[in-house]
Amino acid sequence: MPVIQVTTWKMNNEQNVKLLTEDITRAVHEHCGAPLDKISVIINEVSPSRWADAGVLGNDPTFPQKSRRKTYEDTL
């Protein structure tokens, strides 16, 4: 019984959520052989203010640049 959890920023388009869960289910079914009725997909949506990459919160205006830094000395 595969359980797949995806953590992502809020997805505003319900159709995209539906397509994502279908694609994940299909991939697990095709590659692992699990029956469709035994595959669970859980989407955990997180606010950008509660998500950080490289120590930079997702709601920081400089997130796209600073979240790619390798050290604190990197200014990008």
All heavy atoms as a GROMACS GRO file, in nm:
protein
  603
    1MET      N    1   0.083  -0.118   0.000
    1MET     CA    2   0.000   0.000   0.000
    1MET      C    3   0.088   0.124   0.000
    1MET      O    4   0.124   0.176   0.105
    1MET     CB    5  -0.091   0.000   0.123
    1MET     CG    6  -0.179   0.120   0.129
    1MET     SD    7  -0.287   0.112   0.272
    1MET     CE    8  -0.283   0.281   0.318
    2PRO      N    9   0.128   0.175  -0.116
    2PRO     CA   10   0.211   0.295  -0.121
    2PRO      C   11   0.133   0.418  -0.075
    2PRO      O   12   0.018   0.440  -0.113
    2PRO     CB   13   0.248   0.308  -0.269
    2PRO     CG   14   0.219   0.176  -0.329
    2PRO     CD   15   0.110   0.115  -0.247
    3VAL      N   16   0.198   0.499   0.007
    3VAL     CA   17   0.146   0.629   0.048
    3VAL      C   18   0.251   0.731   0.008
    3VAL      O   19   0.364   0.727   0.055
    3VAL     CB   20   0.120   0.635   0.200
    3VAL    CG1   21   0.073   0.774   0.240
    3VAL    CG2   22   0.019   0.529   0.242
    4ILE      N   23   0.214   0.821  -0.080
    4ILE     CA   24   0.305   0.921  -0.131
    4ILE      C   25   0.261   1.056  -0.078
    4ILE      O   26   0.146   1.095  -0.093
    4ILE     CB   27   0.307   0.924  -0.286
    4ILE    CG1   28   0.351   0.789  -0.342
    4ILE    CG2   29   0.398   1.034  -0.338
    4ILE    CD1   30   0.241   0.693  -0.364
    5GLN      N   31   0.354   1.127  -0.012
    5GLN     CA   32   0.324   1.260   0.040
    5GLN      C   33   0.404   1.362  -0.038
    5GLN      O   34   0.525   1.347  -0.056
    5GLN     CB   35   0.359   1.268   0.188
    5GLN     CG   36   0.271   1.180   0.273
    5GLN     CD   37   0.288   1.208   0.420
    5GLN    OE1   38   0.288   1.324   0.461
    5GLN    NE2   39   0.301   1.103   0.498
    6VAL      N   40   0.336   1.466  -0.084
    6VAL     CA   41   0.399   1.575  -0.157
    6VAL      C   42   0.377   1.701  -0.075
    6VAL      O   43   0.264   1.734  -0.039
    6VAL     CB   44   0.335   1.591  -0.297
    6VAL    CG1   45   0.395   1.711  -0.370
    6VAL    CG2   46   0.350   1.464  -0.378
    7THR      N   47   0.486   1.770  -0.045
    7THR     CA   48   0.477   1.897   0.025
    7THR      C   49   0.510   2.007  -0.074
    7THR      O   50   0.615   2.002  -0.140
    7THR     CB   51   0.572   1.901   0.145
    7THR    OG1   52   0.541   1.791   0.232
    7THR    CG2   53   0.557   2.031   0.221
    8THR      N   54   0.422   2.104  -0.087
    8THR     CA   55   0.438   2.208  -0.187
    8THR      C   56   0.377   2.337  -0.136
    8THR      O   57   0.301   2.337  -0.038
    8THR     CB   58   0.372   2.167  -0.320
    8THR    OG1   59   0.395   2.268  -0.418
    8THR    CG2   60   0.223   2.146  -0.306
    9TRP      N   61   0.410   2.447  -0.200
    9TRP     CA   62   0.340   2.571  -0.170
    9TRP      C   63   0.196   2.555  -0.215
    9TRP      O   64   0.163   2.468  -0.296
    9TRP     CB   65   0.406   2.688  -0.241
    9TRP     CG   66   0.538   2.727  -0.182
    9TRP    CD1   67   0.600   2.669  -0.074
    9TRP    CD2   68   0.624   2.830  -0.225
    9TRP    NE1   69   0.718   2.730  -0.048
    9TRP    CE2   70   0.737   2.831  -0.140
    9TRP    CE3   71   0.619   2.922  -0.327
    9TRP    CZ2   72   0.841   2.921  -0.154
    9TRP    CZ3   73   0.724   3.011  -0.341
    9TRP    CH2   74   0.833   3.010  -0.255
   10LYS      N   75   0.109   2.640  -0.165
   10LYS     CA   76  -0.033   2.631  -0.197
   10LYS      C   77  -0.054   2.631  -0.349
   10LYS      O   78   0.003   2.711  -0.421
   10LYS     CB   79  -0.109   2.748  -0.135
   10LYS     CG   80  -0.257   2.741  -0.162
   10LYS     CD   81  -0.334   2.819  -0.061
   10LYS     CE   82  -0.483   2.821  -0.090
   10LYS     NZ   83  -0.544   2.693  -0.116
   11MET      N   84  -0.135   2.536  -0.391
   11MET     CA   85  -0.172   2.526  -0.532
   11MET      C   86  -0.313   2.582  -0.547
   11MET      O   87  -0.407   2.529  -0.490
   11MET     CB   88  -0.165   2.380  -0.578
   11MET     CG   89  -0.027   2.320  -0.567
   11MET     SD   90  -0.020   2.145  -0.611
   11MET     CE   91  -0.057   2.152  -0.786
   12ASN      N   92  -0.326   2.690  -0.620
   12ASN     CA   93  -0.456   2.757  -0.632
   12ASN      C   94  -0.547   2.695  -0.738
   12ASN      O   95  -0.666   2.721  -0.739
   12ASN     CB   96  -0.436   2.906  -0.663
   12ASN     CG   97  -0.371   2.978  -0.547
   12ASN    OD1   98  -0.402   2.950  -0.432
   12ASN    ND2   99  -0.281   3.069  -0.578
   13ASN      N  100  -0.492   2.613  -0.823
   13ASN     CA  101  -0.570   2.556  -0.932
   13ASN      C  102  -0.603   2.410  -0.898
   13ASN      O  103  -0.515   2.323  -0.901
   13ASN     CB  104  -0.490   2.566  -1.062
   13ASN     CG  105  -0.566   2.518  -1.182
   13ASN    OD1  106  -0.638   2.418  -1.177
   13ASN    ND2  107  -0.549   2.589  -1.293
   14GLU      N  108  -0.728   2.383  -0.866
   14GLU     CA  109  -0.770   2.247  -0.828
   14GLU      C  110  -0.749   2.146  -0.940
   14GLU      O  111  -0.722   2.030  -0.915
   14GLU     CB  112  -0.916   2.246  -0.782
   14GLU     CG  113  -0.937   2.311  -0.647
   14GLU     CD  114  -0.857   2.243  -0.535
   14GLU    OE1  115  -0.863   2.118  -0.525
   14GLU    OE2  116  -0.790   2.314  -0.460
   15GLN      N  117  -0.759   2.192  -1.063
   15GLN     CA  118  -0.734   2.101  -1.176
   15GLN      C  119  -0.589   2.053  -1.176
   15GLN      O  120  -0.562   1.937  -1.204
   15GLN     CB  121  -0.769   2.170  -1.309
   15GLN     CG  122  -0.751   2.082  -1.431
   15GLN     CD  123  -0.844   1.961  -1.434
   15GLN    OE1  124  -0.943   1.953  -1.364
   15GLN    NE2  125  -0.808   1.864  -1.517
   16ASN      N  126  -0.496   2.143  -1.142
   16ASN     CA  127  -0.355   2.104  -1.135
   16ASN      C  128  -0.331   2.005  -1.022
   16ASN      O  129  -0.251   1.912  -1.037
   16ASN     CB  130  -0.266   2.226  -1.117
   16ASN     CG  131  -0.252   2.307  -1.244
   16ASN    OD1  132  -0.286   2.262  -1.352
   16ASN    ND2  133  -0.202   2.429  -1.232
   17VAL      N  134  -0.400   2.022  -0.910
   17VAL     CA  135  -0.389   1.927  -0.799
   17VAL      C  136  -0.439   1.790  -0.845
   17VAL      O  137  -0.374   1.687  -0.822
   17VAL     CB  138  -0.467   1.975  -0.675
   17VAL    CG1  139  -0.466   1.870  -0.566
   17VAL    CG2  140  -0.412   2.107  -0.624
   18LYS      N  141  -0.552   1.789  -0.912
   18LYS     CA  142  -0.610   1.664  -0.961
   18LYS      C  143  -0.515   1.594  -1.059
   18LYS      O  144  -0.489   1.474  -1.047
   18LYS     CB  145  -0.744   1.693  -1.029
   18LYS     CG  146  -0.815   1.572  -1.085
   18LYS     CD  147  -0.949   1.616  -1.148
   18LYS     CE  148  -1.030   1.499  -1.199
   18LYS     NZ  149  -0.968   1.430  -1.312
   19LEU      N  150  -0.459   1.670  -1.152
   19LEU     CA  151  -0.367   1.612  -1.250
   19LEU      C  152  -0.240   1.561  -1.184
   19LEU      O  153  -0.188   1.455  -1.221
   19LEU     CB  154  -0.334   1.715  -1.359
   19LEU     CG  155  -0.449   1.755  -1.451
   19LEU    CD1  156  -0.408   1.870  -1.541
   19LEU    CD2  157  -0.496   1.635  -1.531
   20LEU      N  158  -0.190   1.633  -1.084
   20LEU     CA  159  -0.071   1.590  -1.013
   20LEU      C  160  -0.095   1.456  -0.943
   20LEU      O  161  -0.014   1.364  -0.955
   20LEU     CB  162  -0.028   1.696  -0.912
   20LEU     CG  163   0.091   1.661  -0.823
   20LEU    CD1  164   0.217   1.639  -0.907
   20LEU    CD2  165   0.114   1.770  -0.720
   21THR      N  166  -0.207   1.445  -0.873
   21THR     CA  167  -0.234   1.320  -0.802
   21THR      C  168  -0.255   1.204  -0.900
   21THR      O  169  -0.212   1.092  -0.875
   21THR     CB  170  -0.356   1.333  -0.708
   21THR    OG1  171  -0.471   1.369  -0.783
   21THR    CG2  172  -0.329   1.437  -0.600
   22GLU      N  173  -0.319   1.231  -1.013
   22GLU     CA  174  -0.338   1.127  -1.114
   22GLU      C  175  -0.204   1.082  -1.172
   22GLU      O  176  -0.180   0.962  -1.190
   22GLU     CB  177  -0.431   1.176  -1.224
   22GLU     CG  178  -0.576   1.188  -1.182
   22GLU     CD  179  -0.664   1.247  -1.291
   22GLU    OE1  180  -0.614   1.284  -1.399
   22GLU    OE2  181  -0.786   1.256  -1.266
   23ASP      N  182  -0.116   1.178  -1.202
   23ASP     CA  183   0.014   1.144  -1.259
   23ASP      C  184   0.100   1.064  -1.161
   23ASP      O  185   0.167   0.969  -1.200
   23ASP     CB  186   0.088   1.270  -1.303
   23ASP     CG  187   0.030   1.333  -1.428
   23ASP    OD1  188  -0.055   1.269  -1.495
   23ASP    OD2  189   0.069   1.448  -1.460
   24ILE      N  190   0.098   1.103  -1.036
   24ILE     CA  191   0.174   1.031  -0.934
   24ILE      C  192   0.120   0.890  -0.918
   24ILE      O  193   0.196   0.792  -0.914
   24ILE     CB  194   0.172   1.106  -0.800
   24ILE    CG1  195   0.251   1.237  -0.811
   24ILE    CG2  196   0.225   1.019  -0.687
   24ILE    CD1  197   0.233   1.331  -0.694
   25THR      N  198  -0.012   0.877  -0.912
   25THR     CA  199  -0.074   0.745  -0.899
   25THR      C  200  -0.038   0.656  -1.017
   25THR      O  201  -0.002   0.540  -1.000
   25THR     CB  202  -0.228   0.759  -0.887
   25THR    OG1  203  -0.257   0.838  -0.772
   25THR    CG2  204  -0.295   0.624  -0.875
   26ARG      N  205  -0.044   0.712  -1.136
   26ARG     CA  206  -0.012   0.636  -1.256
   26ARG      C  207   0.134   0.589  -1.253
   26ARG      O  208   0.165   0.473  -1.281
   26ARG     CB  209  -0.036   0.718  -1.383
   26ARG     CG  210  -0.005   0.642  -1.512
   26ARG     CD  211  -0.026   0.726  -1.637
   26ARG     NE  212  -0.149   0.801  -1.637
   26ARG     CZ  213  -0.271   0.750  -1.664
   26ARG    NH1  214  -0.283   0.622  -1.694
   26ARG    NH2  215  -0.378   0.827  -1.662
   27ALA      N  216   0.226   0.678  -1.214
   27ALA     CA  217   0.368   0.642  -1.210
   27ALA      C  218   0.394   0.531  -1.108
   27ALA      O  219   0.467   0.435  -1.138
   27ALA     CB  220   0.452   0.765  -1.176
   28VAL      N  221   0.334   0.539  -0.991
   28VAL     CA  222   0.353   0.436  -0.890
   28VAL      C  223   0.294   0.303  -0.938
   28VAL      O  224   0.356   0.197  -0.925
   28VAL     CB  225   0.292   0.478  -0.755
   28VAL    CG1  226   0.291   0.364  -0.656
   28VAL    CG2  227   0.368   0.598  -0.699
   29HIS      N  228   0.177   0.310  -0.998
   29HIS     CA  229   0.112   0.190  -1.050
   29HIS      C  230   0.199   0.123  -1.158
   29HIS      O  231   0.224   0.003  -1.154
   29HIS     CB  232  -0.025   0.225  -1.106
   29HIS     CG  233  -0.095   0.113  -1.176
   29HIS    ND1  234  -0.144   0.004  -1.110
   29HIS    CD2  235  -0.123   0.095  -1.307
   29HIS    CE1  236  -0.199  -0.079  -1.197
   29HIS    NE2  237  -0.189  -0.025  -1.318
   30GLU      N  238   0.248   0.204  -1.253
   30GLU     CA  239   0.325   0.149  -1.364
   30GLU      C  240   0.462   0.098  -1.322
   30GLU      O  241   0.510  -0.002  -1.372
   30GLU     CB  242   0.340   0.255  -1.474
   30GLU     CG  243   0.209   0.283  -1.547
   30GLU     CD  244   0.220   0.394  -1.650
   30GLU    OE1  245   0.329   0.454  -1.665
   30GLU    OE2  246   0.119   0.421  -1.717
   31HIS      N  247   0.527   0.166  -1.229
   31HIS     CA  248   0.664   0.131  -1.194
   31HIS      C  249   0.674   0.035  -1.075
   31HIS      O  250   0.776  -0.034  -1.062
   31HIS     CB  251   0.746   0.257  -1.166
   31HIS     CG  252   0.761   0.343  -1.287
   31HIS    ND1  253   0.846   0.313  -1.391
   31HIS    CD2  254   0.699   0.459  -1.323
   31HIS    CE1  255   0.837   0.406  -1.484
   31HIS    NE2  256   0.748   0.495  -1.446
   32CYS      N  257   0.572   0.034  -0.991
   32CYS     CA  258   0.576  -0.054  -0.873
   32CYS      C  259   0.476  -0.169  -0.882
   32CYS      O  260   0.486  -0.264  -0.804
   32CYS     CB  261   0.549   0.027  -0.747
   32CYS     SG  262   0.670   0.156  -0.717
   33GLY      N  263   0.379  -0.156  -0.970
   33GLY     CA  264   0.279  -0.262  -0.986
   33GLY      C  265   0.170  -0.261  -0.880
   33GLY      O  266   0.089  -0.354  -0.875
   34ALA      N  267   0.165  -0.160  -0.798
   34ALA     CA  268   0.062  -0.154  -0.694
   34ALA      C  269  -0.075  -0.133  -0.759
   34ALA      O  270  -0.088  -0.056  -0.855
   34ALA     CB  271   0.090  -0.040  -0.597
   35PRO      N  272  -0.178  -0.199  -0.707
   35PRO     CA  273  -0.313  -0.176  -0.759
   35PRO      C  274  -0.356  -0.032  -0.730
   35PRO      O  275  -0.321   0.025  -0.627
   35PRO     CB  276  -0.400  -0.274  -0.680
   35PRO     CG  277  -0.306  -0.369  -0.613
   35PRO     CD  278  -0.176  -0.300  -0.602
   36LEU      N  279  -0.432   0.025  -0.822
   36LEU     CA  280  -0.475   0.164  -0.807
   36LEU      C  281  -0.545   0.190  -0.674
   36LEU      O  282  -0.522   0.294  -0.612
   36LEU     CB  283  -0.568   0.204  -0.923
   36LEU     CG  284  -0.503   0.212  -1.060
   36LEU    CD1  285  -0.608   0.245  -1.166
   36LEU    CD2  286  -0.391   0.314  -1.062
   37ASP      N  287  -0.628   0.097  -0.630
   37ASP     CA  288  -0.705   0.120  -0.507
   37ASP      C  289  -0.620   0.110  -0.380
   37ASP      O  290  -0.669   0.132  -0.270
   37ASP     CB  291  -0.825   0.027  -0.499
   37ASP     CG  292  -0.787  -0.120  -0.487
   37ASP    OD1  293  -0.672  -0.155  -0.521
   37ASP    OD2  294  -0.872  -0.199  -0.443
   38LYS      N  295  -0.493   0.079  -0.395
   38LYS     CA  296  -0.402   0.070  -0.279
   38LYS      C  297  -0.303   0.187  -0.275
   38LYS      O  298  -0.219   0.193  -0.187
   38LYS     CB  299  -0.326  -0.062  -0.281
   38LYS     CG  300  -0.414  -0.184  -0.276
   38LYS     CD  301  -0.495  -0.187  -0.149
   38LYS     CE  302  -0.580  -0.314  -0.144
   38LYS     NZ  303  -0.685  -0.307  -0.045
   39ILE      N  304  -0.312   0.278  -0.371
   39ILE     CA  305  -0.218   0.391  -0.379
   39ILE      C  306  -0.286   0.516  -0.322
   39ILE      O  307  -0.392   0.557  -0.370
   39ILE     CB  308  -0.175   0.417  -0.524
   39ILE    CG1  309  -0.109   0.292  -0.582
   39ILE    CG2  310  -0.081   0.538  -0.532
   39ILE    CD1  311  -0.084   0.298  -0.731
   40SER      N  312  -0.222   0.574  -0.221
   40SER     CA  313  -0.273   0.699  -0.161
   40SER      C  314  -0.174   0.811  -0.188
   40SER      O  315  -0.053   0.792  -0.176
   40SER     CB  316  -0.291   0.684  -0.010
   40SER     OG  317  -0.388   0.586   0.019
   41VAL      N  318  -0.226   0.926  -0.225
   41VAL     CA  319  -0.144   1.045  -0.247
   41VAL      C  320  -0.196   1.154  -0.155
   41VAL      O  321  -0.316   1.183  -0.153
   41VAL     CB  322  -0.149   1.092  -0.395
   41VAL    CG1  323  -0.066   1.219  -0.413
   41VAL    CG2  324  -0.101   0.982  -0.488
   42ILE      N  325  -0.106   1.212  -0.078
   42ILE     CA  326  -0.141   1.318   0.016
   42ILE      C  327  -0.066   1.444  -0.026
   42ILE      O  328   0.056   1.443  -0.041
   42ILE     CB  329  -0.102   1.280   0.160
   42ILE    CG1  330  -0.173   1.151   0.200
   42ILE    CG2  331  -0.132   1.393   0.257
   42ILE    CD1  332  -0.117   1.085   0.324
   43ILE      N  333  -0.140   1.553  -0.046
   43ILE     CA  334  -0.080   1.681  -0.082
   43ILE      C  335  -0.081   1.769   0.043
   43ILE      O  336  -0.188   1.801   0.095
   43ILE     CB  337  -0.158   1.751  -0.195
   43ILE    CG1  338  -0.175   1.659  -0.317
   43ILE    CG2  339  -0.091   1.884  -0.232
   43ILE    CD1  340  -0.049   1.626  -0.390
   44ASN      N  341   0.037   1.805   0.091
   44ASN     CA  342   0.051   1.896   0.204
   44ASN      C  343   0.089   2.032   0.149
   44ASN      O  344   0.197   2.048   0.092
   44ASN     CB  345   0.160   1.848   0.301
   44ASN     CG  346   0.128   1.714   0.361
   44ASN    OD1  347   0.023   1.696   0.422
   44ASN    ND2  348   0.217   1.618   0.345
   45GLU      N  349   0.001   2.130   0.166
   45GLU     CA  350   0.030   2.263   0.117
   45GLU      C  351   0.082   2.349   0.232
   45GLU      O  352   0.025   2.350   0.341
   45GLU     CB  353  -0.094   2.326   0.056
   45GLU     CG  354  -0.141   2.253  -0.069
   45GLU     CD  355  -0.264   2.312  -0.130
   45GLU    OE1  356  -0.355   2.355  -0.056
   45GLU    OE2  357  -0.271   2.316  -0.254
   46VAL      N  358   0.193   2.419   0.205
   46VAL     CA  359   0.259   2.499   0.305
   46VAL      C  360   0.265   2.644   0.257
   46VAL      O  361   0.297   2.670   0.141
   46VAL     CB  362   0.403   2.447   0.330
   46VAL    CG1  363   0.476   2.533   0.430
   46VAL    CG2  364   0.400   2.302   0.374
   47SER      N  365   0.238   2.735   0.347
   47SER     CA  366   0.249   2.877   0.314
   47SER      C  367   0.396   2.911   0.288
   47SER      O  368   0.484   2.861   0.357
   47SER     CB  369   0.197   2.959   0.432
   47SER     OG  370   0.233   3.094   0.418
   48PRO      N  371   0.424   2.994   0.189
   48PRO     CA  372   0.563   3.034   0.164
   48PRO      C  373   0.633   3.092   0.287
   48PRO      O  374   0.753   3.080   0.301
   48PRO     CB  375   0.553   3.137   0.051
   48PRO     CG  376   0.428   3.099  -0.021
   48PRO     CD  377   0.334   3.051   0.088
   49SER      N  378   0.556   3.152   0.378
   49SER     CA  379   0.616   3.208   0.499
   49SER      C  380   0.657   3.100   0.599
   49SER      O  381   0.719   3.129   0.701
   49SER     CB  382   0.519   3.307   0.566
   49SER     OG  383   0.406   3.238   0.615
   50ARG      N  384   0.623   2.976   0.570
   50ARG     CA  385   0.659   2.863   0.656
   50ARG      C  386   0.751   2.764   0.584
   50ARG      O  387   0.764   2.650   0.623
   50ARG     CB  388   0.532   2.790   0.705
   50ARG     CG  389   0.439   2.876   0.786
   50ARG     CD  390   0.508   2.919   0.916
   50ARG     NE  391   0.418   2.996   1.001
   50ARG     CZ  392   0.421   3.127   1.013
   50ARG    NH1  393   0.508   3.198   0.943
   50ARG    NH2  394   0.337   3.189   1.092
   51TRP      N  395   0.812   2.808   0.476
   51TRP     CA  396   0.900   2.725   0.394
   51TRP      C  397   1.028   2.804   0.370
   51TRP      O  398   1.023   2.922   0.335
   51TRP     CB  399   0.831   2.699   0.261
   51TRP     CG  400   0.905   2.618   0.160
   51TRP    CD1  401   1.028   2.645   0.105
   51TRP    CD2  402   0.859   2.499   0.098
   51TRP    NE1  403   1.059   2.549   0.013
   51TRP    CE2  404   0.958   2.458   0.006
   51TRP    CE3  405   0.743   2.423   0.110
   51TRP    CZ2  406   0.945   2.345  -0.072
   51TRP    CZ3  407   0.731   2.312   0.032
   51TRP    CH2  408   0.830   2.272  -0.058
   52ALA      N  409   1.142   2.741   0.387
   52ALA     CA  410   1.268   2.810   0.363
   52ALA      C  411   1.364   2.719   0.288
   52ALA      O  412   1.369   2.598   0.313
   52ALA     CB  413   1.331   2.856   0.493
   53ASP      N  414   1.438   2.775   0.196
   53ASP     CA  415   1.549   2.710   0.129
   53ASP      C  416   1.671   2.795   0.157
   53ASP      O  417   1.666   2.919   0.144
   53ASP     CB  418   1.527   2.700  -0.022
   53ASP     CG  419   1.424   2.594  -0.060
   53ASP    OD1  420   1.398   2.505   0.022
   53ASP    OD2  421   1.371   2.602  -0.172
   54ALA      N  422   1.781   2.732   0.194
   54ALA     CA  423   1.906   2.802   0.224
   54ALA      C  424   1.885   2.907   0.332
   54ALA      O  425   1.952   3.009   0.335
   54ALA     CB  426   1.966   2.864   0.098
   55GLY      N  427   1.788   2.883   0.421
   55GLY     CA  428   1.762   2.976   0.531
   55GLY      C  429   1.683   3.099   0.492
   55GLY      O  430   1.671   3.193   0.572
   56VAL      N  431   1.626   3.101   0.373
   56VAL     CA  432   1.551   3.217   0.325
   56VAL      C  433   1.405   3.177   0.311
   56VAL      O  434   1.373   3.079   0.242
   56VAL     CB  435   1.605   3.267   0.189
   56VAL    CG1  436   1.528   3.389   0.141
   56VAL    CG2  437   1.754   3.295   0.197
   57LEU      N  438   1.316   3.251   0.378
   57LEU     CA  439   1.174   3.220   0.370
   57LEU      C  440   1.121   3.242   0.229
   57LEU      O  441   1.164   3.334   0.158
   57LEU     CB  442   1.095   3.306   0.468
   57LEU     CG  443   1.112   3.270   0.615
   57LEU    CD1  444   1.041   3.373   0.702
   57LEU    CD2  445   1.058   3.130   0.643
   58GLY      N  446   1.026   3.160   0.190
   58GLY     CA  447   0.968   3.166   0.057
   58GLY      C  448   0.897   3.295   0.024
   58GLY      O  449   0.880   3.328  -0.093
   59ASN      N  450   0.855   3.370   0.127
   59ASN     CA  451   0.786   3.496   0.099
   59ASN      C  452   0.883   3.615   0.096
   59ASN      O  453   0.840   3.728   0.077
   59ASN     CB  454   0.674   3.520   0.200
   59ASN     CG  455   0.725   3.536   0.342
   59ASN    OD1  456   0.838   3.501   0.373
   59ASN    ND2  457   0.638   3.585   0.429
   60ASP      N  458   1.012   3.589   0.108
   60ASP     CA  459   1.114   3.695   0.098
   60ASP      C  460   1.125   3.735  -0.049
   60ASP      O  461   1.137   3.649  -0.136
   60ASP     CB  462   1.248   3.642   0.148
   60ASP     CG  463   1.357   3.746   0.152
   60ASP    OD1  464   1.377   3.816   0.050
   60ASP    OD2  465   1.425   3.754   0.255
   61PRO      N  466   1.120   3.866  -0.079
   61PRO     CA  467   1.128   3.909  -0.219
   61PRO      C  468   1.256   3.864  -0.290
   61PRO      O  469   1.257   3.851  -0.412
   61PRO     CB  470   1.124   4.062  -0.212
   61PRO     CG  471   1.070   4.094  -0.077
   61PRO     CD  472   1.101   3.978   0.013
   62THR      N  473   1.361   3.836  -0.214
   62THR     CA  474   1.487   3.793  -0.275
   62THR      C  475   1.500   3.640  -0.278
   62THR      O  476   1.607   3.588  -0.311
   62THR     CB  477   1.608   3.853  -0.199
   62THR    OG1  478   1.607   3.803  -0.064
   62THR    CG2  479   1.602   4.005  -0.199
   63PHE      N  480   1.392   3.569  -0.245
   63PHE     CA  481   1.397   3.423  -0.238
   63PHE      C  482   1.454   3.357  -0.364
   63PHE      O  483   1.540   3.269  -0.353
   63PHE     CB  484   1.258   3.366  -0.208
   63PHE     CG  485   1.255   3.216  -0.202
   63PHE    CD1  486   1.295   3.148  -0.088
   63PHE    CD2  487   1.213   3.141  -0.312
   63PHE    CE1  488   1.294   3.010  -0.082
   63PHE    CE2  489   1.211   3.002  -0.307
   63PHE     CZ  490   1.251   2.937  -0.191
   64PRO      N  491   1.411   3.395  -0.485
   64PRO     CA  492   1.463   3.326  -0.604
   64PRO      C  493   1.616   3.330  -0.615
   64PRO      O  494   1.677   3.234  -0.661
   64PRO     CB  495   1.398   3.400  -0.721
   64PRO     CG  496   1.273   3.457  -0.663
   64PRO     CD  497   1.309   3.495  -0.521
   65GLN      N  498   1.678   3.438  -0.571
   65GLN     CA  499   1.823   3.449  -0.579
   65GLN      C  500   1.890   3.387  -0.455
   65GLN      O  501   1.977   3.302  -0.467
   65GLN     CB  502   1.867   3.596  -0.591
   65GLN     CG  503   1.823   3.664  -0.718
   65GLN     CD  504   1.678   3.710  -0.713
   65GLN    OE1  505   1.625   3.744  -0.607
   65GLN    NE2  506   1.612   3.708  -0.828
   66LYS      N  507   1.850   3.433  -0.337
   66LYS     CA  508   1.917   3.391  -0.214
   66LYS      C  509   1.899   3.242  -0.183
   66LYS      O  510   1.984   3.181  -0.121
   66LYS     CB  511   1.870   3.474  -0.096
   66LYS     CG  512   1.928   3.612  -0.091
   66LYS     CD  513   1.891   3.680   0.039
   66LYS     CE  514   1.951   3.818   0.050
   66LYS     NZ  515   1.905   3.885   0.173
   67SER      N  516   1.789   3.184  -0.225
   67SER     CA  517   1.765   3.042  -0.194
   67SER      C  518   1.859   2.951  -0.271
   67SER      O  519   1.866   2.832  -0.245
   67SER     CB  520   1.620   3.005  -0.223
   67SER     OG  521   1.592   3.013  -0.362
   68ARG      N  522   1.934   3.005  -0.365
   68ARG     CA  523   2.030   2.926  -0.444
   68ARG      C  524   2.172   2.934  -0.388
   68ARG      O  525   2.262   2.871  -0.438
   68ARG     CB  526   2.032   2.975  -0.590
   68ARG     CG  527   1.896   2.983  -0.657
   68ARG     CD  528   1.853   2.851  -0.716
   68ARG     NE  529   1.728   2.851  -0.788
   68ARG     CZ  530   1.606   2.859  -0.736
   68ARG    NH1  531   1.590   2.879  -0.610
   68ARG    NH2  532   1.498   2.848  -0.811
   69ARG      N  533   2.190   3.016  -0.283
   69ARG     CA  534   2.325   3.035  -0.229
   69ARG      C  535   2.379   2.907  -0.168
   69ARG      O  536   2.304   2.822  -0.120
   69ARG     CB  537   2.324   3.149  -0.127
   69ARG     CG  538   2.243   3.120  -0.004
   69ARG     CD  539   2.232   3.241   0.085
   69ARG     NE  540   2.148   3.211   0.201
   69ARG     CZ  541   2.132   3.289   0.302
   69ARG    NH1  542   2.193   3.406   0.305
   69ARG    NH2  543   2.054   3.254   0.404
   70LYS      N  544   2.509   2.893  -0.170
   70LYS     CA  545   2.576   2.775  -0.114
   70LYS      C  546   2.635   2.804   0.023
   70LYS      O  547   2.653   2.714   0.104
   70LYS     CB  548   2.689   2.728  -0.208
   70LYS     CG  549   2.643   2.699  -0.350
   70LYS     CD  550   2.552   2.581  -0.356
   70LYS     CE  551   2.515   2.552  -0.501
   70LYS     NZ  552   2.392   2.482  -0.516
   71THR      N  553   2.670   2.931   0.049
   71THR     CA  554   2.724   2.972   0.178
   71THR      C  555   2.659   3.105   0.217
   71THR      O  556   2.596   3.172   0.134
   71THR     CB  557   2.876   2.992   0.172
   71THR    OG1  558   2.906   3.106   0.092
   71THR    CG2  559   2.947   2.870   0.115
   72TYR      N  560   2.678   3.143   0.343
   72TYR     CA  561   2.625   3.273   0.388
   72TYR      C  562   2.700   3.388   0.324
   72TYR      O  563   2.648   3.500   0.319
   72TYR     CB  564   2.628   3.283   0.540
   72TYR     CG  565   2.512   3.211   0.604
   72TYR    CD1  566   2.528   3.087   0.663
   72TYR    CD2  567   2.386   3.269   0.606
   72TYR    CE1  568   2.421   3.021   0.720
   72TYR    CE2  569   2.278   3.204   0.663
   72TYR     CZ  570   2.297   3.079   0.720
   72TYR     OH  571   2.190   3.015   0.777
   73GLU      N  572   2.820   3.363   0.276
   73GLU     CA  573   2.896   3.469   0.210
   73GLU      C  574   2.848   3.494   0.069
   73GLU      O  575   2.873   3.602   0.013
   73GLU     CB  576   3.046   3.434   0.209
   73GLU     CG  577   3.111   3.442   0.346
   73GLU     CD  578   3.075   3.324   0.437
   73GLU    OE1  579   3.055   3.212   0.387
   73GLU    OE2  580   3.066   3.346   0.560
   74ASP      N  581   2.780   3.398   0.008
   74ASP     CA  582   2.727   3.415  -0.127
   74ASP      C  583   2.620   3.523  -0.125
   74ASP      O  584   2.527   3.518  -0.046
   74ASP     CB  585   2.664   3.287  -0.181
   74ASP     CG  586   2.768   3.180  -0.214
   74ASP    OD1  587   2.886   3.213  -0.219
   74ASP    OD2  588   2.726   3.064  -0.234
   75THR      N  589   2.632   3.620  -0.213
   75THR     CA  590   2.531   3.725  -0.221
   75THR      C  591   2.439   3.707  -0.339
   75THR      O  592   2.331   3.762  -0.342
   75THR     CB  593   2.599   3.863  -0.229
   75THR    OG1  594   2.687   3.864  -0.342
   75THR    CG2  595   2.674   3.895  -0.103
   76LEU      N  596   2.484   3.633  -0.438
   76LEU     CA  597   2.406   3.611  -0.561
   76LEU      C  598   2.341   3.739  -0.598
   76LEU      O  599   2.243   3.773  -0.627
   76LEU     CB  600   2.308   3.496  -0.546
   76LEU     CG  601   2.371   3.358  -0.528
   76LEU    CD1  602   2.262   3.255  -0.510
   76LEU    CD2  603   2.455   3.318  -0.647
   0.00000   0.00000   0.00000
